[in-house]
């Protein structure tokens, strides 16, 4: 259910807008992988945080999806999101 809007975007709007993503993987690939890896709730928060970072003054570069399955924040779900991408985070995730 959560993947349907991503697929609609990828096949309708994405070809019109062009490939201008500042991150690798692209935001739609990141959203799909985050939801498949971490589930709809955690993946949704990760996707929201990624979309907030994806702007002309935001971060850029390699940004892999973290595996948050063992983490639990029932009263603070925004903690699932990575709201800032530190260069150390990207280097640690790529190992």
C-alpha positions as CSV (number, residue, x, y, z in Angstrom):
1,X,0.0,0.0,0.0
2,X,2.8,2.4,0.9
3,X,4.8,1.4,-2.2
4,X,1.9,2.3,-4.7
5,X,2.5,6.1,-4.6
6,X,6.2,5.6,-5.1
7,X,5.6,3.5,-8.2
8,X,3.1,6.0,-9.6
9,X,5.6,8.8,-9.1
10,X,8.4,6.7,-10.8
11,X,6.4,6.0,-13.9
12,X,4.5,9.3,-14.3
13,X,6.2,12.3,-12.8
14,X,9.9,11.2,-12.6
15,X,10.4,10.9,-16.4
16,X,9.0,14.5,-16.8
17,X,11.1,16.0,-14.1
18,X,14.3,14.2,-15.0
19,X,17.1,12.7,-12.9
20,X,18.2,15.5,-10.7
21,X,18.6,13.7,-7.3
22,X,21.5,14.8,-5.2
23,X,21.7,11.5,-3.4
24,X,22.5,7.9,-4.3
25,X,20.2,6.0,-4.3
26,X,17.5,8.3,-5.6
27,X,14.8,9.4,-3.2
28,X,12.2,7.0,-4.8
29,X,14.7,4.1,-4.6
30,X,15.5,5.1,-1.0
31,X,11.8,5.1,-0.1
32,X,11.1,1.7,-1.6
33,X,14.2,0.1,0.1
34,X,13.4,1.8,3.5
35,X,9.9,0.5,3.5
36,X,10.9,-3.0,2.4
37,X,13.7,-3.2,4.9
38,X,12.2,-1.5,8.0
39,X,8.5,-1.8,7.5
40,X,5.9,0.9,6.6
41,X,6.1,2.9,9.9
42,X,9.9,3.2,10.3
43,X,10.4,3.3,6.5
44,X,7.9,6.1,6.2
45,X,9.8,8.2,8.8
46,X,13.1,7.5,7.1
47,X,11.6,8.6,3.8
48,X,10.2,11.8,5.3
49,X,13.6,12.6,6.7
50,X,15.3,11.9,3.4
51,X,12.8,14.2,1.5
52,X,13.5,16.9,4.0
53,X,17.2,16.6,3.4
54,X,16.8,16.6,-0.4
55,X,16.8,20.3,-1.4
56,X,19.3,22.6,-3.0
57,X,21.0,23.5,0.3
58,X,20.7,20.0,1.8
59,X,23.0,17.1,1.9
60,X,24.3,15.1,-1.1
61,X,26.2,12.0,-1.9
62,X,25.9,8.3,-1.0
63,X,23.1,7.8,1.6
64,X,22.3,4.1,2.2
65,X,19.1,3.0,4.0
66,X,20.0,2.0,7.6
67,X,18.6,-1.2,9.1
68,X,16.5,0.0,12.1
69,X,14.6,-3.2,12.8
70,X,16.1,-3.6,16.3
71,X,15.3,0.0,17.3
72,X,12.1,0.9,19.1
73,X,10.8,4.4,19.7
74,X,7.1,4.1,20.3
75,X,6.6,7.5,21.8
76,X,9.0,9.4,19.6
77,X,8.7,8.0,16.0
78,X,10.6,10.9,14.5
79,X,13.8,9.4,16.0
80,X,13.7,6.8,13.2
81,X,14.5,9.5,10.7
82,X,18.0,10.6,9.9
83,X,17.3,14.3,9.6
84,X,20.9,15.3,8.9
85,X,23.5,13.3,7.0
86,X,26.9,13.5,8.5
87,X,29.9,12.6,6.4
88,X,30.9,10.1,9.1
89,X,27.5,8.4,8.9
90,X,27.9,7.8,5.2
91,X,31.4,6.5,5.6
92,X,30.3,4.2,8.4
93,X,27.3,2.9,6.5
94,X,29.4,2.1,3.4
95,X,31.7,-0.3,5.2
